[in-house]
């Protein structure tokens, strides 16, 4: 068994990053920029976590996340830093839709995560009875949500279950693959939570959020700034982002290793020791960028309280069914970028992306093919996820046929499974994360980051990595100064 030698007093501090998803890669990249040497270890044979590219009938597509929220700066900034700025692409078609009550309907305007600002805006999606129920919001007592509350429970109490089941549920499901009646309002829709503590009705709160958004847009316009698109993809696939970050880390002198698992983490008199499957590595700081269950196992000996909290994090198992069709076989291409599906409608799929419409680069790669993908699986729906690939593809295709009229055999298809697809954010999520971080912070130069803490999107994961880097940089600097 070999060990790296202790660093000389004049040598830069060394950091270990455990986990090669986008959070771990972003942490490694930032640590290098802040004067550390870095070694990143990933137990699997590939980097990127849920950012992954692959082929269907020879067409390259994303098999995980396919876009990133562009109105948060973190992921876009990282893409530019690693040389992908010129490859950033907005969707070719904008505006979502929802498949409900037997039709694909435009997504209502003026909502916040499916919560409408007016009853009229959701006419057609919500029944006449549902519209009448929405109007009761104006006659109810003030809508203060308290310390925290489930999104579905809160919205149903104010506007009725139909708004939750037809609108909020599919939108939250698209982000978390979870149950709106369990997901924390404060964690998942913080801007609406804050507005609800200040306004008398829930629809007043929605309109308040929209007003803030409009004012920000006017300020950008007055400053001569071009409003960014809501989402951006990357030509060639969002799966290029972790590949580019890893290349940038290596080019800056960092070490990135795959197929190297982390078995145990120990605090020593001079730093940290990480027992890996190949050797023991020493470092001045450690960033743990693993899914909650794996992070719990690694932290159990040194931070048992944080490990116990991490054991309570639940995940939704999800799958993506990707298809390629010959355009010449299609009698007419459906329009739009895709649609969401409310669980209340009893379908197998929860969403569909018309990839061939949404991303120009996909269509340009093979103009004769039209790519589509559907997503399957929500928290608590193991029965659907556990069907074999052939059955998942068949059921998904049947829903796609009914929704869009695509009634031909694909020339290529595949299933991509994410057993630990998306961490769930139940009521109390923010308090749980605070307890985990407080326990971890009690150990010097140790931090955690990833989708289980600050949000599941790519920008949130990058921001989580930046926070972890700040924590270990401060800790190492303070310790060096005190020495």
TORTORDO-597610 format. One record per residue (C-alpha): residue in one letter; x, y negated, z. Coordinates in Angstrom, 3 decimals. Layout:
% residues N
{"A",{X,Y,Z}}
...
% end
This chain:
% residues 483
{"X",{0.000,0.000,0.000}}
{"X",{1.428,-3.388,-1.006}}
{"X",{0.755,-6.838,0.323}}
{"X",{1.423,-10.214,-1.150}}
{"X",{4.075,-12.087,0.813}}
{"X",{3.089,-14.880,3.191}}
{"X",{3.280,-18.239,1.474}}
{"X",{6.156,-20.584,2.106}}
{"X",{5.410,-23.807,3.937}}
{"X",{5.778,-25.811,0.743}}
{"X",{3.753,-23.457,-1.428}}
{"X",{0.172,-24.376,-2.342}}
{"X",{-2.543,-22.607,-0.341}}
{"X",{-3.907,-19.394,-1.828}}
{"X",{-7.620,-18.604,-2.089}}
{"X",{-9.361,-15.328,-2.759}}
{"X",{-12.721,-15.403,-4.523}}
{"X",{-14.790,-12.236,-4.201}}
{"X",{-17.318,-11.839,-7.002}}
{"X",{-17.119,-12.627,-10.701}}
{"X",{-20.560,-14.067,-11.373}}
{"X",{-20.919,-17.671,-12.449}}
{"X",{-20.731,-18.910,-8.831}}
{"X",{-17.471,-17.085,-8.153}}
{"X",{-15.963,-18.176,-11.458}}
{"X",{-17.001,-21.791,-10.859}}
{"X",{-15.456,-21.651,-7.380}}
{"X",{-12.185,-20.289,-8.766}}
{"X",{-12.107,-22.971,-11.442}}
{"X",{-12.669,-25.770,-8.935}}
{"X",{-10.189,-24.407,-6.403}}
{"X",{-7.463,-24.456,-9.042}}
{"X",{-8.299,-28.078,-9.773}}
{"X",{-7.898,-28.908,-6.095}}
{"X",{-4.419,-27.569,-5.635}}
{"X",{-4.969,-23.914,-4.694}}
{"X",{-3.610,-20.816,-6.292}}
{"X",{-6.456,-18.389,-6.883}}
{"X",{-7.138,-14.693,-7.227}}
{"X",{-10.654,-13.595,-8.164}}
{"X",{-11.684,-9.956,-7.785}}
{"X",{-14.771,-8.399,-9.351}}
{"X",{-15.775,-4.810,-8.661}}
{"X",{-17.539,-4.312,-11.977}}
{"X",{-16.033,-3.928,-15.405}}
{"X",{-17.328,-7.279,-16.661}}
{"X",{-17.621,-10.875,-15.494}}
{"X",{-20.600,-13.190,-15.546}}
{"X",{-23.187,-11.512,-13.356}}
{"X",{-26.594,-12.217,-14.901}}
{"X",{-25.050,-14.203,-17.739}}
{"X",{-24.426,-11.614,-20.403}}
{"X",{-24.403,-11.394,-24.175}}
{"X",{-25.143,-8.389,-26.354}}
{"X",{-26.492,-7.320,-29.725}}
{"X",{-29.834,-6.206,-31.073}}
{"X",{-29.669,-4.930,-34.668}}
{"X",{-26.354,-6.749,-35.011}}
{"X",{-27.703,-10.102,-33.803}}
{"X",{-26.011,-11.572,-30.739}}
{"X",{-28.485,-12.610,-28.054}}
{"X",{-28.449,-13.358,-24.359}}
{"X",{-29.347,-10.336,-22.254}}
{"X",{-29.626,-12.405,-19.080}}
{"X",{-30.165,-16.109,-18.522}}
{"X",{-30.515,-17.887,-21.869}}
{"X",{-30.698,-21.562,-20.855}}
{"X",{-29.691,-23.919,-18.086}}
{"X",{-31.498,-26.879,-16.608}}
{"X",{-29.814,-29.875,-18.207}}
{"X",{-31.249,-32.550,-15.932}}
{"X",{-29.003,-31.255,-13.191}}
{"X",{-25.406,-32.095,-14.115}}
{"X",{-23.404,-29.234,-12.596}}
{"X",{-23.646,-26.519,-15.262}}
{"X",{-23.398,-28.926,-18.190}}
{"X",{-20.321,-30.502,-16.634}}
{"X",{-18.708,-27.105,-16.129}}
{"X",{-19.444,-26.101,-19.735}}
{"X",{-17.755,-29.256,-20.968}}
{"X",{-14.761,-28.781,-18.686}}
{"X",{-14.104,-25.321,-20.148}}
{"X",{-14.413,-26.405,-23.770}}
{"X",{-18.054,-25.633,-24.586}}
{"X",{-19.305,-29.197,-24.843}}
{"X",{-19.673,-29.052,-28.616}}
{"X",{-21.562,-25.764,-28.356}}
{"X",{-24.347,-27.086,-26.084}}
{"X",{-27.687,-26.897,-27.882}}
{"X",{-31.211,-27.942,-26.945}}
{"X",{-34.038,-25.569,-27.855}}
{"X",{-35.243,-25.907,-31.412}}
{"X",{-38.842,-26.085,-30.200}}
{"X",{-39.992,-27.655,-26.953}}
{"X",{-43.049,-27.194,-24.804}}
{"X",{-44.122,-24.001,-23.120}}
{"X",{-47.333,-22.039,-23.317}}
{"X",{-49.323,-19.623,-21.219}}
{"X",{-51.092,-16.454,-22.355}}
{"X",{-54.261,-16.272,-20.323}}
{"X",{-57.959,-15.636,-20.827}}
{"X",{-57.150,-13.905,-24.121}}
{"X",{-55.361,-16.834,-25.772}}
{"X",{-51.935,-18.446,-25.917}}
{"X",{-52.666,-21.937,-24.624}}
{"X",{-50.335,-24.955,-24.421}}
{"X",{-48.940,-25.468,-20.964}}
{"X",{-50.889,-28.275,-19.311}}
{"X",{-49.104,-31.606,-19.107}}
{"X",{-48.449,-33.568,-15.943}}
{"X",{-47.896,-30.713,-13.518}}
{"X",{-45.211,-29.938,-10.965}}
{"X",{-44.441,-26.197,-11.015}}
{"X",{-48.018,-25.589,-12.183}}
{"X",{-49.661,-27.867,-9.633}}
{"X",{-51.765,-30.372,-11.636}}
{"X",{-52.007,-34.108,-11.101}}
{"X",{-55.580,-34.158,-12.393}}
{"X",{-58.291,-31.550,-12.803}}
{"X",{-58.849,-32.492,-16.429}}
{"X",{-55.271,-31.603,-17.388}}
{"X",{-55.898,-27.895,-16.742}}
{"X",{-59.265,-27.571,-18.470}}
{"X",{-59.301,-24.359,-20.538}}
{"X",{-56.739,-22.624,-18.373}}
{"X",{-58.882,-23.026,-15.272}}
{"X",{-62.616,-22.242,-15.318}}
{"X",{-65.398,-24.777,-14.662}}
{"X",{-65.702,-23.392,-11.144}}
{"X",{-61.956,-23.793,-10.693}}
{"X",{-62.087,-27.399,-11.883}}
{"X",{-64.802,-28.170,-9.336}}
{"X",{-62.689,-26.605,-6.613}}
{"X",{-59.697,-28.765,-7.592}}
{"X",{-61.810,-31.885,-7.081}}
{"X",{-62.269,-30.974,-3.407}}
{"X",{-58.656,-31.991,-2.764}}
{"X",{-59.763,-35.634,-2.639}}
{"X",{-62.277,-34.944,0.158}}
{"X",{-59.993,-32.882,2.398}}
{"X",{-57.884,-34.051,5.366}}
{"X",{-54.301,-35.250,4.680}}
{"X",{-52.168,-32.609,3.025}}
{"X",{-49.087,-32.532,5.292}}
{"X",{-47.503,-29.083,4.710}}
{"X",{-45.746,-29.004,8.079}}
{"X",{-42.279,-27.540,8.577}}
{"X",{-42.699,-25.099,5.690}}
{"X",{-45.441,-23.117,3.995}}
{"X",{-45.821,-20.644,1.140}}
{"X",{-46.467,-22.397,-2.176}}
{"X",{-49.434,-20.199,-3.041}}
{"X",{-51.040,-20.441,0.381}}
{"X",{-50.718,-24.223,0.439}}
{"X",{-51.885,-24.893,-3.124}}
{"X",{-54.786,-22.458,-2.818}}
{"X",{-55.978,-24.219,0.336}}
{"X",{-55.931,-27.587,-1.423}}
{"X",{-56.907,-26.756,-5.016}}
{"X",{-58.194,-23.167,-4.998}}
{"X",{-56.696,-19.793,-5.809}}
{"X",{-57.346,-20.121,-9.525}}
{"X",{-54.700,-22.842,-9.885}}
{"X",{-52.231,-20.589,-8.117}}
{"X",{-53.108,-17.432,-10.027}}
{"X",{-53.279,-19.002,-13.512}}
{"X",{-50.542,-21.637,-13.317}}
{"X",{-48.333,-21.685,-10.231}}
{"X",{-47.802,-17.925,-10.131}}
{"X",{-46.497,-17.537,-13.705}}
{"X",{-44.236,-20.578,-13.436}}
{"X",{-42.725,-19.527,-10.119}}
{"X",{-42.550,-15.981,-11.447}}
{"X",{-40.517,-17.232,-14.364}}
{"X",{-37.956,-18.687,-11.957}}
{"X",{-37.946,-16.229,-9.053}}
{"X",{-39.847,-13.155,-10.331}}
{"X",{-41.594,-13.446,-6.991}}
{"X",{-44.954,-13.832,-5.275}}
{"X",{-46.209,-17.417,-5.016}}
{"X",{-47.996,-16.518,-1.809}}
{"X",{-44.627,-15.772,-0.154}}
{"X",{-42.249,-18.285,-1.756}}
{"X",{-41.295,-21.328,0.308}}
{"X",{-42.650,-24.661,-0.882}}
{"X",{-39.799,-26.499,0.791}}
{"X",{-37.112,-24.347,-0.852}}
{"X",{-38.653,-23.789,-4.295}}
{"X",{-40.348,-27.140,-4.995}}
{"X",{-38.607,-29.586,-2.642}}
{"X",{-39.676,-32.741,-4.457}}
{"X",{-43.339,-31.758,-4.129}}
{"X",{-42.863,-30.797,-0.479}}
{"X",{-41.408,-34.216,0.284}}
{"X",{-44.179,-36.056,-1.570}}
{"X",{-46.839,-33.962,0.175}}
{"X",{-45.547,-35.118,3.553}}
{"X",{-46.113,-38.716,2.450}}
{"X",{-49.344,-38.625,0.415}}
{"X",{-52.944,-37.988,1.483}}
{"X",{-53.862,-35.456,-1.205}}
{"X",{-51.875,-32.843,-3.083}}
{"X",{-52.708,-34.346,-6.469}}
{"X",{-51.542,-37.731,-5.153}}
{"X",{-48.274,-35.993,-4.281}}
{"X",{-47.982,-34.562,-7.806}}
{"X",{-48.575,-37.988,-9.317}}
{"X",{-45.993,-39.458,-6.957}}
{"X",{-43.379,-36.977,-8.186}}
{"X",{-44.287,-37.809,-11.785}}
{"X",{-43.988,-41.537,-11.052}}
{"X",{-40.467,-41.064,-9.711}}
{"X",{-39.577,-39.111,-12.862}}
{"X",{-40.972,-41.856,-15.100}}
{"X",{-39.121,-44.569,-13.197}}
{"X",{-35.853,-42.662,-13.565}}
{"X",{-36.496,-42.331,-17.306}}
{"X",{-37.173,-46.075,-17.610}}
{"X",{-33.979,-46.861,-15.718}}
{"X",{-31.966,-44.675,-18.111}}
{"X",{-33.615,-46.347,-21.078}}
{"X",{-32.880,-49.812,-19.680}}
{"X",{-29.248,-48.792,-19.239}}
{"X",{-29.115,-47.634,-22.843}}
{"X",{-28.768,-43.984,-21.884}}
{"X",{-30.307,-41.207,-23.943}}
{"X",{-32.577,-38.982,-21.887}}
{"X",{-31.115,-35.490,-21.674}}
{"X",{-33.216,-32.520,-22.763}}
{"X",{-34.816,-30.520,-19.994}}
{"X",{-32.871,-27.380,-20.950}}
{"X",{-29.727,-26.584,-22.901}}
{"X",{-28.393,-23.375,-24.319}}
{"X",{-24.997,-22.564,-25.774}}
{"X",{-24.389,-21.648,-29.392}}
{"X",{-23.484,-17.982,-29.320}}
{"X",{-25.283,-17.478,-26.013}}
{"X",{-25.165,-18.757,-22.448}}
{"X",{-23.182,-15.587,-21.815}}
{"X",{-20.228,-17.471,-23.314}}
{"X",{-20.051,-19.694,-20.224}}
{"X",{-18.526,-17.155,-17.794}}
{"X",{-16.181,-15.970,-20.540}}
{"X",{-14.963,-19.543,-21.064}}
{"X",{-14.627,-20.250,-17.331}}
{"X",{-12.590,-17.069,-16.838}}
{"X",{-10.321,-18.065,-19.722}}
{"X",{-9.859,-21.527,-18.220}}
{"X",{-9.016,-20.040,-14.817}}
{"X",{-6.383,-17.761,-16.358}}
{"X",{-4.974,-20.619,-18.460}}
{"X",{-4.565,-22.696,-15.291}}
{"X",{-2.573,-19.926,-13.625}}
{"X",{-5.351,-18.145,-11.758}}
{"X",{-5.633,-14.372,-11.598}}
{"X",{-8.951,-12.769,-12.589}}
{"X",{-9.307,-9.042,-11.983}}
{"X",{-12.174,-6.716,-12.897}}
{"X",{-12.642,-3.198,-11.588}}
{"X",{-11.291,-4.261,-8.196}}
{"X",{-13.750,-3.862,-5.346}}
{"X",{-13.525,-5.517,-1.938}}
{"X",{-13.775,-3.030,0.937}}
{"X",{-13.049,-5.026,4.094}}
{"X",{-12.248,-8.572,5.186}}
{"X",{-10.114,-9.307,8.240}}
{"X",{-8.998,-12.481,9.964}}
{"X",{-5.321,-12.492,10.977}}
{"X",{-3.137,-14.880,12.934}}
{"X",{-2.077,-16.607,9.721}}
{"X",{-5.044,-16.283,7.394}}
{"X",{-7.171,-13.608,5.782}}
{"X",{-6.612,-10.066,4.551}}
{"X",{-8.898,-8.554,1.935}}
{"X",{-8.681,-4.803,1.598}}
{"X",{-9.409,-3.993,-2.040}}
{"X",{-9.695,-0.729,-3.917}}
{"X",{-6.162,-1.162,-5.250}}
{"X",{-4.249,-2.988,-2.489}}
{"X",{-4.521,-5.445,0.393}}
{"X",{-4.418,-9.122,-0.524}}
{"X",{-3.614,-12.040,1.762}}
{"X",{-4.925,-15.568,1.461}}
{"X",{-5.364,-18.831,3.290}}
{"X",{-9.036,-19.079,2.305}}
{"X",{-11.799,-16.786,1.070}}
{"X",{-14.952,-17.582,-0.896}}
{"X",{-17.509,-14.756,-0.928}}
{"X",{-19.635,-15.050,-4.074}}
{"X",{-21.532,-11.766,-3.901}}
{"X",{-25.224,-10.827,-3.851}}
{"X",{-26.602,-10.885,-0.315}}
{"X",{-26.397,-7.161,0.402}}
{"X",{-22.807,-6.875,-0.763}}
{"X",{-21.835,-10.048,1.076}}
{"X",{-23.381,-8.606,4.231}}
{"X",{-21.223,-5.478,4.066}}
{"X",{-18.061,-7.483,3.533}}
{"X",{-18.785,-9.955,6.334}}
{"X",{-20.130,-7.501,8.914}}
{"X",{-16.919,-7.031,10.876}}
{"X",{-15.945,-10.710,11.063}}
{"X",{-19.318,-12.508,10.947}}
{"X",{-21.949,-10.015,12.145}}
{"X",{-24.656,-12.622,12.690}}
{"X",{-24.387,-13.874,9.098}}
{"X",{-24.320,-10.280,7.864}}
{"X",{-27.561,-9.523,9.717}}
{"X",{-29.237,-12.556,8.165}}
{"X",{-28.008,-11.608,4.696}}
{"X",{-29.528,-8.159,5.155}}
{"X",{-32.969,-9.797,5.257}}
{"X",{-32.666,-11.230,1.727}}
{"X",{-34.899,-9.361,-0.702}}
{"X",{-34.436,-9.141,-4.456}}
{"X",{-36.779,-8.645,-7.387}}
{"X",{-35.761,-5.946,-9.852}}
{"X",{-36.340,-7.182,-13.404}}
{"X",{-35.824,-5.961,-16.949}}
{"X",{-35.554,-7.617,-20.348}}
{"X",{-36.867,-5.960,-23.494}}
{"X",{-35.115,-7.371,-26.568}}
{"X",{-36.369,-6.767,-30.119}}
{"X",{-35.329,-7.628,-33.659}}
{"X",{-37.885,-7.616,-36.506}}
{"X",{-37.437,-8.106,-40.212}}
{"X",{-38.935,-11.451,-41.120}}
{"X",{-40.162,-9.964,-44.384}}
{"X",{-42.245,-7.459,-42.388}}
{"X",{-44.041,-10.178,-40.452}}
{"X",{-47.231,-11.491,-42.015}}
{"X",{-46.848,-14.762,-40.166}}
{"X",{-44.417,-15.927,-37.531}}
{"X",{-45.934,-17.064,-34.257}}
{"X",{-45.096,-20.628,-33.325}}
{"X",{-43.558,-22.076,-30.213}}
{"X",{-40.698,-21.018,-27.992}}
{"X",{-42.625,-18.429,-26.008}}
{"X",{-45.152,-18.097,-23.228}}
{"X",{-45.675,-17.139,-19.606}}
{"X",{-48.183,-14.548,-18.422}}
{"X",{-50.141,-14.808,-15.138}}
{"X",{-50.094,-11.558,-13.130}}
{"X",{-53.843,-11.906,-12.629}}
{"X",{-54.332,-11.047,-16.315}}
{"X",{-52.984,-7.546,-15.691}}
{"X",{-50.314,-7.422,-18.421}}
{"X",{-47.017,-5.564,-18.272}}
{"X",{-44.908,-8.527,-19.347}}
{"X",{-44.534,-11.701,-17.301}}
{"X",{-43.085,-13.805,-20.131}}
{"X",{-41.982,-13.686,-23.753}}
{"X",{-39.354,-15.746,-25.558}}
{"X",{-39.585,-16.135,-29.325}}
{"X",{-35.830,-16.298,-29.622}}
{"X",{-35.900,-16.695,-33.389}}
{"X",{-37.892,-19.912,-33.002}}
{"X",{-36.204,-21.229,-29.887}}
{"X",{-32.524,-21.110,-30.798}}
{"X",{-31.271,-22.171,-34.227}}
{"X",{-27.982,-20.354,-33.777}}
{"X",{-29.750,-16.990,-33.400}}
{"X",{-31.703,-17.426,-36.628}}
{"X",{-28.618,-18.687,-38.446}}
{"X",{-26.623,-15.613,-37.461}}
{"X",{-28.965,-13.399,-39.527}}
{"X",{-31.777,-15.271,-41.327}}
{"X",{-33.476,-12.012,-42.272}}
{"X",{-34.156,-11.034,-38.664}}
{"X",{-36.448,-12.499,-36.019}}
{"X",{-35.501,-11.900,-32.377}}
{"X",{-37.949,-11.712,-29.482}}
{"X",{-37.534,-10.777,-25.851}}
{"X",{-39.938,-10.106,-23.024}}
{"X",{-39.366,-9.932,-19.288}}
{"X",{-40.838,-7.295,-17.008}}
{"X",{-40.859,-6.901,-13.239}}
{"X",{-41.808,-8.979,-10.237}}
{"X",{-40.995,-8.649,-6.573}}
{"X",{-42.884,-5.669,-5.201}}
{"X",{-43.562,-4.149,-8.649}}
{"X",{-41.081,-1.295,-8.609}}
{"X",{-43.501,0.965,-10.458}}
{"X",{-43.226,-1.052,-13.655}}
{"X",{-39.466,-1.493,-13.416}}
{"X",{-38.842,2.214,-12.824}}
{"X",{-40.478,3.351,-16.056}}
{"X",{-37.966,4.695,-18.552}}
{"X",{-36.653,2.501,-21.345}}
{"X",{-38.873,4.006,-24.028}}
{"X",{-42.012,3.414,-21.994}}
{"X",{-41.014,-0.132,-21.049}}
{"X",{-40.343,-0.974,-24.683}}
{"X",{-43.672,0.531,-25.760}}
{"X",{-45.748,-1.273,-23.133}}
{"X",{-43.959,-4.546,-23.684}}
{"X",{-44.419,-4.301,-27.446}}
{"X",{-48.133,-3.604,-27.001}}
{"X",{-48.534,-6.827,-25.019}}
{"X",{-46.471,-8.731,-27.568}}
{"X",{-48.658,-7.378,-30.365}}
{"X",{-51.857,-8.442,-28.645}}
{"X",{-50.542,-11.902,-27.814}}
{"X",{-48.840,-12.822,-31.106}}
{"X",{-50.132,-10.442,-33.748}}
{"X",{-46.669,-8.956,-34.377}}
{"X",{-47.739,-5.475,-35.463}}
{"X",{-44.649,-3.961,-37.072}}
{"X",{-41.889,-1.697,-35.869}}
{"X",{-38.720,-3.443,-34.699}}
{"X",{-35.482,-2.618,-36.482}}
{"X",{-33.623,-2.856,-33.192}}
{"X",{-34.556,-2.852,-29.519}}
{"X",{-32.923,-2.475,-26.122}}
{"X",{-33.650,-2.756,-22.414}}
{"X",{-31.405,-4.634,-20.007}}
{"X",{-32.048,-3.955,-16.324}}
{"X",{-31.177,-6.172,-13.398}}
{"X",{-31.626,-4.114,-10.245}}
{"X",{-30.730,-7.106,-8.079}}
{"X",{-32.371,-9.525,-10.439}}
{"X",{-33.403,-12.534,-8.395}}
{"X",{-33.174,-13.252,-4.665}}
{"X",{-36.468,-14.201,-3.038}}
{"X",{-36.960,-17.529,-1.261}}
{"X",{-39.646,-16.899,1.379}}
{"X",{-40.939,-19.336,3.973}}
{"X",{-37.991,-20.125,6.239}}
{"X",{-35.396,-19.804,3.474}}
{"X",{-33.680,-23.103,4.254}}
{"X",{-33.440,-22.266,7.940}}
{"X",{-32.035,-18.827,7.119}}
{"X",{-29.364,-20.303,4.872}}
{"X",{-28.456,-22.846,7.552}}
{"X",{-27.989,-20.042,10.090}}
{"X",{-25.807,-18.059,7.687}}
{"X",{-23.623,-21.057,6.914}}
{"X",{-23.278,-22.009,10.552}}
{"X",{-22.089,-18.500,11.426}}
{"X",{-19.653,-18.400,8.508}}
{"X",{-18.338,-21.887,9.305}}
{"X",{-17.265,-20.663,12.727}}
{"X",{-14.488,-18.803,10.930}}
{"X",{-11.753,-20.996,9.412}}
{"X",{-11.431,-21.269,5.630}}
{"X",{-14.324,-18.919,4.853}}
{"X",{-17.386,-19.820,2.752}}
{"X",{-20.211,-18.191,0.833}}
{"X",{-21.958,-19.164,-2.383}}
{"X",{-24.315,-17.854,-5.034}}
{"X",{-27.957,-17.498,-5.959}}
{"X",{-29.056,-16.372,-2.495}}
{"X",{-28.467,-19.794,-0.943}}
{"X",{-29.258,-22.960,-2.878}}
{"X",{-31.297,-21.943,-5.914}}
{"X",{-31.247,-19.247,-8.574}}
{"X",{-30.534,-21.333,-11.677}}
{"X",{-27.100,-21.782,-13.217}}
{"X",{-26.685,-25.413,-12.044}}
{"X",{-27.686,-24.424,-8.499}}
{"X",{-25.129,-21.611,-8.475}}
{"X",{-22.390,-23.960,-9.687}}
{"X",{-23.392,-26.503,-7.034}}
{"X",{-23.301,-23.762,-4.408}}
{"X",{-19.765,-22.923,-5.514}}
{"X",{-18.715,-26.577,-5.224}}
{"X",{-20.084,-26.728,-1.697}}
{"X",{-18.136,-23.605,-0.739}}
{"X",{-14.953,-25.080,-2.194}}
{"X",{-15.476,-28.306,-0.248}}
{"X",{-15.832,-26.278,2.939}}
{"X",{-12.643,-24.256,2.525}}
{"X",{-10.616,-27.222,1.264}}
{"X",{-11.636,-29.205,4.333}}
{"X",{-10.872,-26.286,6.626}}
{"X",{-7.458,-25.549,5.142}}
{"X",{-6.562,-29.242,5.107}}
{"X",{-7.618,-29.719,8.715}}
{"X",{-5.677,-26.648,9.805}}
{"X",{-2.562,-27.750,7.936}}
{"X",{-2.799,-31.236,9.426}}
{"X",{-3.204,-29.869,12.968}}
{"X",{-0.190,-27.619,12.450}}
% end
